[in-house]
Amino acid sequence: MLDALSAFLNEVFAPAADRSEFADPVPLRLAAAVLLVEVMRASDGIAAAERVAAARGLRAQFDLPEEALAPLIAQAEQASSTAYDYFRFTHPLDQQLPHEHKVALVESMWRVAYADGQVDGRENAVIARVADLLHVSHPEYIAAKLRAKPPGAA
């Protein structure tokens, strides 16, 4: 029993470089796609317009060809369904993306939230948490929201 406890504690308190979750980092495109899918999943059902907005955001962010978008979003939906936190996805983005790309990702998340015509409080919470993890300031977060907001939206 002590051996099992010792093994558990060694796993929990092992240096981050030794942990398997960091040994195989999530590719940036997939990480961004998962965060966009998380916004879609935060509301009641996933609307087709949200998928379109997510695809547009990914295409703009990573200059992806049209045929790469549907498989990437499908992979992101699978990864999102088993995700237990956002850090696994925000960490590689925070470490590797220039700051303006992080702000653009937050703006894309807002575009997904607005795509179905209404922003749910849970969508707002997801975007706020991700913006915080990406070190996007509150004024940048608000500016991204305003840029993404369609004319006449509440």
C-alpha positions as CSV (number, residue, x, y, z in Angstrom):
1,M,0.0,0.0,0.0
2,L,2.8,2.4,0.8
3,D,4.4,1.6,-2.6
4,A,1.1,2.6,-4.3
5,L,0.8,5.8,-2.3
6,S,4.4,6.6,-3.1
7,A,3.9,6.0,-6.8
8,F,0.8,8.2,-6.8
9,L,2.6,11.1,-5.0
10,N,5.5,10.8,-7.4
11,E,3.2,11.1,-10.3
12,V,1.3,14.0,-8.9
13,F,4.3,15.9,-7.8
14,A,6.6,15.0,-10.7
15,P,8.2,18.0,-12.5
16,A,5.9,19.2,-15.3
17,A,8.5,18.1,-17.9
18,D,8.0,14.5,-16.8
19,R,4.2,14.5,-17.0
20,S,2.7,12.8,-20.0
21,E,0.2,15.7,-20.6
22,F,3.1,17.9,-21.4
23,A,5.3,15.3,-23.1
24,D,2.9,15.3,-26.1
25,P,1.5,18.8,-26.4
26,V,-1.7,19.5,-28.3
27,P,-1.0,20.9,-31.7
28,L,-1.9,24.6,-31.9
29,R,-4.6,24.2,-34.6
30,L,-6.3,21.5,-32.5
31,A,-6.0,23.5,-29.3
32,A,-7.7,26.5,-30.9
33,A,-10.4,24.3,-32.5
34,V,-11.2,22.7,-29.2
35,L,-11.6,26.2,-27.6
36,L,-14.0,27.2,-30.3
37,V,-15.9,23.9,-29.9
38,E,-16.1,24.6,-26.2
39,V,-18.0,27.8,-26.9
40,M,-20.4,25.9,-29.2
41,R,-20.9,23.2,-26.5
42,A,-21.6,25.9,-23.8
43,S,-25.0,26.8,-25.3
44,D,-28.0,24.6,-25.8
45,G,-27.1,22.6,-28.9
46,I,-24.6,23.3,-31.6
47,A,-26.0,25.4,-34.4
48,A,-24.8,25.1,-38.0
49,A,-23.9,28.9,-37.9
50,E,-21.6,28.2,-35.0
51,R,-19.7,25.6,-37.0
52,V,-19.4,28.0,-39.9
53,A,-18.1,30.7,-37.5
54,A,-15.6,28.3,-36.0
55,A,-14.4,27.2,-39.4
56,R,-13.9,30.8,-40.5
57,G,-12.0,31.6,-37.3
58,L,-9.6,28.6,-37.8
59,R,-9.1,29.4,-41.5
60,A,-8.2,33.0,-40.7
61,Q,-6.0,32.1,-37.7
62,F,-4.0,29.3,-39.4
63,D,-4.5,30.0,-43.1
64,L,-6.0,26.5,-43.5
65,P,-7.5,25.1,-46.8
66,E,-11.2,24.6,-46.8
67,E,-10.9,20.8,-46.9
68,A,-8.9,20.8,-43.6
69,L,-11.6,22.5,-41.6
70,A,-14.3,19.8,-41.2
71,P,-11.8,17.1,-40.1
72,L,-10.2,19.5,-37.7
73,I,-13.5,20.5,-36.1
74,A,-14.6,16.9,-35.9
75,Q,-11.3,16.0,-34.1
76,A,-11.8,19.0,-31.8
77,E,-15.3,17.9,-30.9
78,Q,-13.9,14.5,-29.9
79,A,-11.1,16.0,-27.8
80,S,-13.6,18.5,-26.3
81,S,-16.0,15.7,-25.2
82,T,-13.3,14.2,-22.9
83,A,-11.6,17.5,-21.8
84,Y,-11.7,18.2,-18.1
85,D,-10.0,21.7,-18.2
86,Y,-8.9,24.4,-20.6
87,F,-5.3,24.6,-19.5
88,R,-4.2,21.7,-21.7
89,F,-5.4,23.6,-24.7
90,T,-4.6,27.2,-23.7
91,H,-1.1,26.5,-22.5
92,P,0.5,25.7,-25.9
93,L,-1.4,28.6,-27.4
94,D,-0.2,31.0,-24.7
95,Q,3.3,29.8,-25.0
96,Q,3.6,29.9,-28.8
97,L,1.2,32.4,-30.3
98,P,2.0,36.1,-30.6
99,H,-0.3,38.2,-28.4
100,E,-2.3,39.6,-31.3
101,H,-3.1,36.0,-32.4
102,K,-4.4,35.3,-28.9
103,V,-6.7,38.3,-29.1
104,A,-7.8,37.2,-32.5
105,L,-8.7,33.8,-31.1
106,V,-10.8,35.4,-28.4
107,E,-12.5,37.4,-31.1
108,S,-13.2,34.2,-33.0
109,M,-14.7,32.7,-29.9
110,W,-17.0,35.7,-29.6
111,R,-18.0,35.3,-33.3
112,V,-19.0,31.7,-32.5
113,A,-21.0,32.8,-29.5
114,Y,-22.9,35.4,-31.6
115,A,-23.4,33.1,-34.6
116,D,-26.7,31.7,-33.4
117,G,-28.1,35.1,-32.6
118,Q,-27.7,35.1,-28.8
119,V,-24.9,34.9,-26.4
120,D,-25.5,32.5,-23.5
121,G,-24.1,33.2,-20.1
122,R,-22.2,29.9,-20.3
123,E,-20.6,31.0,-23.6
124,N,-19.6,34.2,-21.9
125,A,-18.0,32.3,-19.0
126,V,-16.0,30.0,-21.3
127,I,-14.6,33.0,-23.3
128,A,-13.8,34.9,-20.2
129,R,-11.9,32.0,-18.7
130,V,-10.0,31.3,-21.9
131,A,-9.1,35.0,-22.3
132,D,-7.7,35.0,-18.8
133,L,-5.6,31.8,-19.4
134,L,-4.3,33.4,-22.6
135,H,-3.3,36.5,-20.7
136,V,-5.7,38.7,-22.8
137,S,-6.4,41.8,-20.8
138,H,-10.0,42.8,-19.9
139,P,-9.9,45.8,-22.3
140,E,-8.7,43.6,-25.1
141,Y,-11.4,41.0,-24.3
142,I,-14.1,43.7,-24.4
143,A,-12.7,45.2,-27.7
144,A,-12.7,41.7,-29.2
145,K,-16.3,41.2,-28.1
146,L,-17.3,44.5,-29.7
147,R,-15.6,43.8,-33.0
148,A,-17.3,40.4,-33.2
149,K,-20.7,41.7,-32.3
150,P,-23.0,41.8,-35.3
151,P,-24.9,45.0,-36.0
152,G,-28.2,45.0,-34.1
153,A,-27.2,42.1,-31.7
154,A,-28.1,42.5,-28.1
